[in-house]
C-alpha cells in the first residue's frame, strides 16, 4: 500500500490550488478525482474569475490543471469509495480496488443541486436552466426570468436578479414564506419582482431557446431563463462514517485552518461552513490553499 503525507479527494477549484500549494511545500501528495470541471463545468462561460474577462469553463480548469502539474504531483483518475482512520493514518480506498495511506486528507467534494424533474429541464440544463444566479448573470441581462424557490436562497437571488433583469417571476408552491422576513419584505418592494404563489412548475418549453414555463394551474409565464433554487446538499457521504460536526445545512464545520472535528482531516469548497458560504470559485480556491498551508504547518510542528 503506497503511503503519502497528504491525499486530496476530488473537487476542482478547491483541490487544484490545494494540490499546487502542497507540492510547493514539498509535501508528498496524491490527488484522486473522478471528472474534470466540477461546478464550473455547469457554466458555458466564466466571467467571475479574477484576471479573466470571459472564458469557457474548460479553459479555466485546464489552467488550474497545468499549474498543478508543473509542481510534479501525482494524480489518479478514480472514485473514492471509503475513508477509514486506523491509529494515526487514513486508509483511502477507490472503486478500482486501490488503497492508499496518508497522514492527512483534504476532502473537497461538491454540492448536489436538487432538480425540479420536469420536462425539458435536463435538455435545457445550463443553457436556459440554471442553479446559480451569480454564476451566470451576464447571459440573461435585461431578460425575463423565473425563479423557483424555497428558503432564503431564492429570495436573495431574486433581489440580485431584479437589478439586472427586466422581470423576475418568483414561483412558490405555498402562500407562506420560509425565508427570513427581511428578504421577503425587500422582494415585495421591488417593482419588477412578481410573486406567483400556490403554484408549481409543470414543464418548460421552447424551440431554439426557452420560451415558456407552464405551471400546474396551466398558467403560462413567458420567460427567457429559469433558476431552480429549491435546495442543494453537501455531498459528504464518503466521510459520514466519522460522524463529523455539521451545521443545520449539512456543511462540515471547520475551523479557521479548514480542519474538521476529526484531527488531520481537512475540508474545502462548498461543503464547509467557512467563506460565509459564498459559493464561488475564488472562495473555494482560497479554502483549498488554506487547507494545504495548514497541513504544512502541522508537518513542521511534528
C-alpha positions, 0 to 999 in steps of 0.5 A, a space after each residue: 500500500 503506497 503511503 503519502 503525507 497528504 491525499 486530496 479527494 476530488 473537487 476542482 477549484 478547491 483541490 487544484 490550488 490545494 494540490 499546487 500549494 502542497 507540492 510547493 511545500 514539498 509535501 508528498 501528495 496524491 490527488 484522486 478525482 473522478 471528472 474534470 470541471 466540477 461546478 464550473 463545468 455547469 457554466 458555458 462561460 466564466 466571467 467571475 474569475 479574477 484576471 479573466 474577462 470571459 472564458 469557457 469553463 474548460 479553459 479555466 480548469 485546464 489552467 488550474 490543471 497545468 499549474 498543478 502539474 508543473 509542481 510534479 504531483 501525482 494524480 489518479 483518475 478514480 472514485 473514492 469509495 471509503 475513508 477509514 482512520 486506523 491509529 494515526 493514518 487514513 486508509 483511502 480506498 477507490 472503486 478500482 480496488 486501490 488503497 492508499 495511506 496518508 497522514 492527512 486528507 483534504 476532502 473537497 467534494 461538491 454540492 448536489 443541486 436538487 432538480 425540479 424533474 420536469 420536462 425539458 429541464 435536463 435538455 435545457 440544463 445550463 443553457 436556459 436552466 440554471 442553479 446559480 444566479 451569480 454564476 451566470 448573470 451576464 447571459 440573461 441581462 435585461 431578460 425575463 426570468 423565473 425563479 423557483 424557490 424555497 428558503 432564503 436562497 431564492 429570495 436573495 437571488 431574486 433581489 440580485 436578479 431584479 437589478 439586472 433583469 427586466 422581470 423576475 417571476 418568483 414561483 412558490 408552491 405555498 402562500 407562506 414564506 420560509 425565508 427570513 422576513 427581511 428578504 421577503 419584505 425587500 422582494 415585495 418592494 421591488 417593482 419588477 419582482 412578481 410573486 406567483 404563489 400556490 403554484 408549481 412548475 409543470 414543464 418548460 418549453 421552447 424551440 431554439 431557446 426557452 420560451 415558456 414555463 407552464 405551471 400546474 394551474 396551466 398558467 403560462 409565464 413567458 420567460 427567457 431563463 429559469 433558476 431552480 433554487 429549491 435546495 442543494 446538499 453537501 455531498 459528504 457521504 464518503 466521510 459520514 462514517 466519522 460522524 463529523 460536526 455539521 451545521 443545520 445545512 449539512 456543511 462540515 464545520 471547520 475551523 479557521 485552518 479548514 480542519 474538521 472535528 476529526 484531527 488531520 482531516 481537512 475540508 474545502 469548497 462548498 461543503 464547509 461552513 467557512 467563506 460565509 458560504 459564498 459559493 464561488 470559485 475564488 472562495 473555494 480556491 482560497 479554502 483549498 490553499 488554506 487547507 494545504 498551508 495548514 497541513 504544512 504547518 502541522 508537518 513542521 510542528 511534528 
